[in-house]
Amino acid sequence: MSPKVSVIIPFRNARSELPATMNALQCQTSAPDTFEVIWIDDASDDESASWLEPRLPEGWRLLVHSQPRGAYAARNAGLRAASADHVAFTDADCRPREDWLQRGLMALASAPRVAGRIELELSSPPSTAEVVDAGRFFRQRRYVQEGFGATANLFVHRRVFDLVGEFDEQLKSGGDYEFGLRCSKAGIAIAYADDVVVMHPARSSIRELLAKGERVGFGTGQLVRRGGMPARRFVARAADRFALAGTRQRAERSVPAAGRSRSLLARGVHVLVLIATIVGGVRGFLLPRARATHD
């Protein structure tokens, strides 16, 4: 029987993360013969492939790039190898809930694109970096309002790619956003599904947050330079991201009152990430093309 959905997971140097992700996929409530998992190793040098390959269940596949080509090129390789009519994207550092595939396919019955919830795992109490990460990135509900879904948790009818094309491999970041823009222009709807859930570890250091901000900014700069982001969308996104520095986020509100003295520090980190994003945007606009990285 042909699988109903192909799960596509790109990775690079993810040896420590692969066991948990594989276990989560093997524990899905969907029958094993209803889905396939395609792993794409983007030229890891930490023996990720040698650990993964002998542990693959029947029907799961591993593709290996001899040279790093970036996350979007890896996803495109997975798309070309997929045999199902539906595809589901997640990342090697995500752990889908056991009903992820079952609920994702149910949601696809009502929309050709479905973005599920990305739930960040926080310490108790969360660190400042975790608070900022939870408030600034992976806001999937907001992303759907902008017309796209982060590929950490995205379900798509295969025919959508036949209509609008694959991911842009030249973008350093923001390929999911650019793909979403093309879909929106083609009138292809997207829905948010709060019950389609993957868990993702929160970034634990300010350095990681700054690197993420720079990558996002770089990809945005590339898009603006190429005319791939309409001015009104750019202004709306910029206004939203600027506003984050002055807004107390959900994770921050969950911290006991005694810990809220960090509020000012968290907002300061938001500003630093914003600055990193702006710097990345300028670099992305001015510099030559850069291939996508792995987040």
C-alpha positions as CSV (number, residue, x, y, z in Angstrom):
1,M,0.0,0.0,0.0
2,S,1.3,3.4,-0.9
3,P,1.9,5.8,2.1
4,K,-0.6,8.6,2.6
5,V,2.0,11.1,3.7
6,S,5.8,11.5,3.3
7,V,7.6,13.1,6.2
8,I,10.6,15.1,5.2
9,I,13.3,16.0,7.7
10,P,16.5,17.8,6.7
11,F,19.5,17.8,9.1
12,R,23.1,18.6,9.4
13,N,25.2,17.5,12.4
14,A,22.2,16.4,14.4
15,R,23.6,13.2,15.9
16,S,22.5,14.1,19.5
17,E,18.9,15.0,18.3
18,L,18.1,12.1,16.0
19,P,17.2,9.5,18.6
20,A,14.4,11.5,20.2
21,T,13.0,12.5,16.9
22,M,13.1,9.0,15.5
23,N,11.4,7.6,18.6
24,A,8.6,10.2,18.4
25,L,7.9,9.2,14.8
26,Q,7.9,5.5,15.6
27,C,5.3,6.1,18.3
28,Q,2.8,7.8,16.0
29,T,-0.8,6.6,16.2
30,S,-0.9,6.3,12.5
31,A,-0.2,2.8,11.2
32,P,3.4,2.4,10.1
33,D,2.4,1.5,6.5
34,T,0.5,4.8,6.1
35,F,3.6,7.0,6.1
36,E,7.2,7.1,5.1
37,V,10.0,9.2,6.6
38,I,12.7,10.7,4.3
39,W,15.8,12.0,6.1
40,I,18.2,14.2,4.2
41,D,21.7,14.5,5.6
42,D,23.2,17.7,4.3
43,A,26.8,16.6,4.5
44,S,27.1,16.1,8.3
45,D,30.5,15.5,9.7
46,D,29.4,14.1,13.1
47,E,28.5,10.6,12.0
48,S,24.8,11.3,11.9
49,A,24.2,9.2,8.8
50,S,26.2,6.2,10.1
51,W,24.1,6.2,13.3
52,L,20.8,6.7,11.5
53,E,21.0,4.4,8.5
54,P,21.1,1.0,10.3
55,R,18.2,2.0,12.5
56,L,15.7,3.0,9.8
57,P,12.5,1.0,9.8
58,E,11.2,-0.6,6.6
59,G,10.0,2.1,4.2
60,W,12.1,4.9,5.7
61,R,14.9,6.4,3.6
62,L,18.1,8.3,4.0
63,L,19.5,10.7,1.4
64,V,23.0,12.0,1.9
65,H,24.5,15.1,0.3
66,S,28.3,14.9,-0.3
67,Q,28.6,18.7,0.1
68,P,26.4,21.1,2.2
69,R,23.7,22.6,0.1
70,G,21.4,24.1,2.7
71,A,18.1,23.2,4.4
72,Y,15.9,24.2,1.5
73,A,17.9,22.2,-1.0
74,A,17.6,19.2,1.4
75,R,13.8,19.7,1.6
76,N,13.6,19.8,-2.2
77,A,15.6,16.6,-2.4
78,G,13.1,15.0,0.0
79,L,10.2,16.3,-2.1
80,R,11.6,14.7,-5.3
81,A,12.0,11.4,-3.5
82,A,8.5,11.4,-1.8
83,S,5.9,9.0,-3.0
84,A,2.8,10.2,-1.1
85,D,0.2,12.7,-2.2
86,H,0.8,14.7,1.0
87,V,4.0,15.9,2.6
88,A,4.8,16.8,6.2
89,F,7.8,18.8,7.2
90,T,9.5,18.9,10.6
91,D,13.1,19.4,11.8
92,A,15.6,17.0,13.5
93,D,15.4,18.9,16.8
94,C,11.6,18.6,16.9
95,R,9.5,15.9,18.6
96,P,6.1,15.4,17.1
97,R,3.3,14.4,19.4
98,E,2.1,10.8,18.9
99,D,-1.0,12.0,17.0
100,W,0.8,14.5,14.9
101,L,0.4,12.7,11.6
102,Q,-3.1,11.6,12.3
103,R,-4.3,15.1,13.1
104,G,-2.3,16.7,10.4
105,L,-3.9,14.6,7.7
106,M,-7.3,15.3,9.1
107,A,-6.6,19.0,8.9
108,L,-5.4,18.7,5.3
109,A,-9.0,17.6,4.4
110,S,-10.1,21.3,4.9
111,A,-7.1,23.2,3.5
112,P,-4.2,22.4,1.0
113,R,-1.7,23.9,3.5
114,V,-1.8,23.4,7.3
115,A,0.6,24.9,9.8
116,G,0.6,23.2,13.2
117,R,1.5,24.4,16.6
118,I,5.2,24.6,17.6
119,E,5.4,24.3,21.4
120,L,8.6,25.4,22.9
121,E,10.0,23.5,25.9
122,L,11.0,25.9,28.6
123,S,12.8,25.5,31.9
124,S,11.0,26.2,35.1
125,P,11.4,29.1,35.5
126,P,12.4,29.9,32.0
127,S,15.7,31.7,31.3
128,T,15.7,35.2,29.8
129,A,16.8,33.7,26.4
130,E,14.0,31.2,26.5
131,V,11.4,33.9,27.3
132,V,12.6,35.9,24.3
133,D,12.6,32.9,22.1
134,A,9.1,31.9,23.0
135,G,7.9,35.4,22.3
136,R,9.7,36.2,19.1
137,F,10.1,33.0,17.0
138,F,7.9,30.1,16.0
139,R,4.7,32.1,16.3
140,Q,2.9,29.8,14.0
141,R,-0.6,31.4,14.4
142,R,0.8,34.8,13.5
143,Y,2.7,33.3,10.6
144,V,-0.5,31.9,9.1
145,Q,-2.0,35.4,9.2
146,E,1.0,36.4,7.1
147,G,0.3,33.6,4.6
148,F,2.9,31.0,5.5
149,G,3.9,28.3,8.0
150,A,7.3,27.4,9.5
151,T,8.6,24.2,8.1
152,A,9.2,22.9,11.6
153,N,5.5,21.9,11.5
154,L,3.9,22.1,8.0
155,F,1.6,19.8,6.0
156,V,1.1,20.4,2.3
157,H,-0.8,18.7,-0.5
158,R,1.9,17.5,-3.0
159,R,0.1,19.2,-5.9
160,V,0.8,22.6,-4.3
161,F,4.5,22.2,-5.2
162,D,3.5,21.2,-8.7
163,L,1.6,24.5,-9.0
164,V,4.0,27.0,-7.5
165,G,7.4,25.2,-7.5
166,E,9.8,24.1,-4.8
167,F,11.6,26.0,-2.0
168,D,14.1,28.7,-3.1
169,E,17.5,27.1,-2.4
170,Q,19.4,30.4,-2.7
171,L,17.8,31.9,0.4
172,K,19.8,31.8,3.7
173,S,16.5,32.0,5.7
174,G,12.9,32.7,5.0
175,G,12.4,30.1,2.3
176,D,9.2,29.0,4.0
177,Y,7.9,32.6,4.0
178,E,8.8,33.0,0.3
179,F,7.1,29.7,-0.6
180,G,4.1,30.9,1.4
181,L,4.0,34.2,-0.6
182,R,3.9,32.3,-3.9
183,C,1.1,30.1,-2.6
184,S,-0.9,33.1,-1.4
185,K,-0.5,34.8,-4.8
186,A,-1.8,31.6,-6.4
187,G,-4.9,31.6,-4.1
188,I,-3.8,28.5,-2.2
189,A,-5.3,28.7,1.3
190,I,-3.5,27.9,4.5
191,A,-5.0,27.0,7.9
192,Y,-3.7,26.9,11.4
193,A,-4.2,23.7,13.4
194,D,-3.6,24.1,17.1
195,D,-3.9,20.4,17.8
196,V,-1.2,19.4,15.3
197,V,1.8,19.7,17.6
198,V,5.5,19.3,17.6
199,M,7.8,20.1,20.6
200,H,10.9,22.2,20.1
201,P,13.6,23.1,22.6
202,A,13.8,26.8,23.3
203,R,17.1,28.5,22.5
204,S,19.0,28.7,25.8
205,S,21.5,31.4,25.0
206,I,21.4,35.0,23.8
207,R,24.1,34.1,21.3
208,E,21.8,31.6,19.7
209,L,19.0,34.2,19.6
210,L,21.3,36.7,17.9
211,A,22.4,34.2,15.3
212,K,18.7,33.4,14.6
213,G,17.9,37.0,14.3
214,E,20.7,37.6,11.8
215,R,19.7,34.7,9.7
216,V,16.1,35.8,9.5
217,G,17.2,39.3,8.7
218,F,19.6,38.1,6.0
219,G,16.8,36.1,4.3
220,T,14.5,39.1,4.4
221,G,17.1,41.3,2.9
222,Q,17.6,38.8,0.1
223,L,13.9,38.8,-0.6
224,V,13.6,42.6,-0.6
225,R,16.6,42.9,-2.9
226,R,15.0,40.5,-5.4
227,G,11.6,42.2,-5.2
228,G,10.1,39.0,-3.6
229,M,8.5,40.8,-0.7
230,P,5.9,43.5,-1.4
231,A,6.4,46.8,0.4
232,R,3.2,46.5,2.4
233,R,4.1,43.1,3.7
234,F,7.6,44.3,4.6
235,V,6.2,47.2,6.6
236,A,3.7,45.0,8.4
237,R,6.4,42.5,9.4
238,A,8.8,45.2,10.5
239,A,6.1,46.9,12.6
240,D,5.2,43.6,14.3
241,R,8.8,42.7,15.1
242,F,9.5,46.2,16.4
243,A,6.5,45.9,18.7
244,L,7.8,42.7,20.3
245,A,10.4,44.6,22.3
246,G,7.7,46.4,24.2
247,T,5.3,43.5,24.8
248,R,5.3,41.1,27.7
249,Q,5.1,37.7,26.1
250,R,3.2,34.6,27.2
251,A,6.3,32.8,28.6
252,E,7.3,35.9,30.6
253,R,3.8,36.2,32.1
254,S,4.0,32.6,33.3
255,V,7.0,33.4,35.5
256,P,6.2,34.0,39.2
257,A,6.1,37.6,40.3
258,A,9.4,37.3,42.1
259,G,11.1,36.5,38.8
260,R,9.6,39.3,36.8
261,S,12.4,41.7,37.6
262,R,14.0,40.2,34.5
263,S,11.3,41.8,32.4
264,L,13.5,44.8,31.5
265,L,16.4,42.4,30.7
266,A,14.1,40.4,28.4
267,R,13.0,43.5,26.6
268,G,16.7,44.5,26.2
269,V,17.4,41.1,24.6
270,H,14.5,41.6,22.3
271,V,16.1,44.9,21.2
272,L,19.5,43.1,20.7
273,V,17.8,40.5,18.5
274,L,16.0,43.2,16.6
275,I,19.4,44.9,15.9
276,A,20.9,41.6,14.8
277,T,17.9,41.2,12.5
278,I,18.4,44.7,11.0
279,V,22.1,44.0,10.5
280,G,21.4,40.7,8.8
281,G,18.8,42.4,6.6
282,V,21.3,45.0,5.4
283,R,23.9,42.2,4.7
284,G,21.3,40.2,2.9
285,F,20.3,43.1,0.7
286,L,23.9,44.1,-0.1
287,L,25.9,40.9,-0.3
288,P,25.8,38.2,-2.9
289,R,23.5,35.2,-2.6
290,A,24.1,32.9,0.4
291,R,22.8,29.3,0.6
292,A,20.4,28.3,3.3
293,T,21.7,27.1,6.6
294,H,20.2,24.7,9.1
295,D,18.5,26.4,12.1
